Amino acid sequence: MFLWDLLKTIYAVLAAAPFLPFAAVYLGSRMLTGDKGRSFRLAMDVTTLLLIGCVAVLFNRVFSNSFGLYGILLLMLLGGGLIGNLQHRKRGEIDAAKAFRAVWRAGFFVMGFLYVVLMATGITQHLLRL
């Protein structure tokens, strides 16, 4: 039980400021590999996982509901289905790995935008309640 609580706490701290883990992963990977593009993509992939949890919690708090994570997963599944359909129409086959990667990387940009908007909205709502 202690290990699970520790992992949840570490995740919460990292997700609260996702730009810090992004920078840490990017710089660490850049030092190890020397490849800018690969380091940036790795940092995006790691940060997307943190952003999904953070945006889900922010959405739940701002809108006072519990649909945040389910809504994000639903949109990602719909995006995967649309990309899979596009691949099937274009090539006649579906490359699931490429479709997943496309949805995951698009999720980084969407979640990053939503993080900024929902964080600003949540702070504003909190200040108005004081």
Contacts in CASP RR format, 6 or more apart in sequence:
PFRMAT RR
TARGET T0000
AUTHOR 0000-0000-0000
METHOD contacts of the structure
MODEL  1
MFLWDLLKTIYAVLAAAPFLPFAAVYLGSRMLTGDKGRSFRLAMDVTTLL
LIGCVAVLFNRVFSNSFGLYGILLLMLLGGGLIGNLQHRKRGEIDAAKAF
RAVWRAGFFVMGFLYVVLMATGITQHLLRL
11 50 0 8 1.000
14 20 0 8 1.000
14 21 0 8 1.000
14 50 0 8 1.000
15 50 0 8 1.000
15 51 0 8 1.000
15 53 0 8 1.000
15 54 0 8 1.000
15 57 0 8 1.000
16 54 0 8 1.000
18 47 0 8 1.000
18 50 0 8 1.000
18 51 0 8 1.000
18 54 0 8 1.000
18 112 0 8 1.000
18 115 0 8 1.000
19 47 0 8 1.000
21 46 0 8 1.000
21 47 0 8 1.000
21 50 0 8 1.000
22 43 0 8 1.000
22 44 0 8 1.000
22 46 0 8 1.000
22 47 0 8 1.000
23 43 0 8 1.000
25 39 0 8 1.000
25 42 0 8 1.000
25 43 0 8 1.000
25 46 0 8 1.000
25 47 0 8 1.000
26 39 0 8 1.000
26 40 0 8 1.000
26 42 0 8 1.000
26 43 0 8 1.000
27 39 0 8 1.000
28 39 0 8 1.000
29 35 0 8 1.000
29 38 0 8 1.000
29 39 0 8 1.000
29 42 0 8 1.000
29 43 0 8 1.000
30 36 0 8 1.000
30 39 0 8 1.000
33 39 0 8 1.000
41 105 0 8 1.000
44 105 0 8 1.000
44 108 0 8 1.000
45 104 0 8 1.000
45 105 0 8 1.000
45 108 0 8 1.000
47 108 0 8 1.000
48 104 0 8 1.000
48 105 0 8 1.000
48 107 0 8 1.000
48 108 0 8 1.000
48 111 0 8 1.000
51 107 0 8 1.000
51 108 0 8 1.000
51 111 0 8 1.000
51 112 0 8 1.000
51 115 0 8 1.000
52 69 0 8 1.000
52 72 0 8 1.000
52 111 0 8 1.000
53 69 0 8 1.000
53 72 0 8 1.000
54 111 0 8 1.000
54 115 0 8 1.000
55 68 0 8 1.000
55 72 0 8 1.000
55 111 0 8 1.000
55 112 0 8 1.000
55 114 0 8 1.000
55 115 0 8 1.000
55 118 0 8 1.000
56 68 0 8 1.000
56 69 0 8 1.000
56 72 0 8 1.000
58 114 0 8 1.000
58 115 0 8 1.000
58 118 0 8 1.000
58 119 0 8 1.000
58 122 0 8 1.000
59 65 0 8 1.000
59 67 0 8 1.000
59 68 0 8 1.000
59 72 0 8 1.000
59 114 0 8 1.000
59 118 0 8 1.000
60 66 0 8 1.000
60 67 0 8 1.000
60 68 0 8 1.000
61 122 0 8 1.000
62 118 0 8 1.000
62 121 0 8 1.000
62 122 0 8 1.000
62 125 0 8 1.000
72 111 0 8 1.000
76 103 0 8 1.000
76 104 0 8 1.000
76 107 0 8 1.000
79 103 0 8 1.000
79 106 0 8 1.000
80 99 0 8 1.000
80 100 0 8 1.000
80 102 0 8 1.000
80 103 0 8 1.000
81 99 0 8 1.000
83 99 0 8 1.000
83 102 0 8 1.000
83 103 0 8 1.000
84 94 0 8 1.000
84 99 0 8 1.000
87 93 0 8 1.000
87 94 0 8 1.000
87 95 0 8 1.000
87 98 0 8 1.000
87 99 0 8 1.000
88 94 0 8 1.000
END
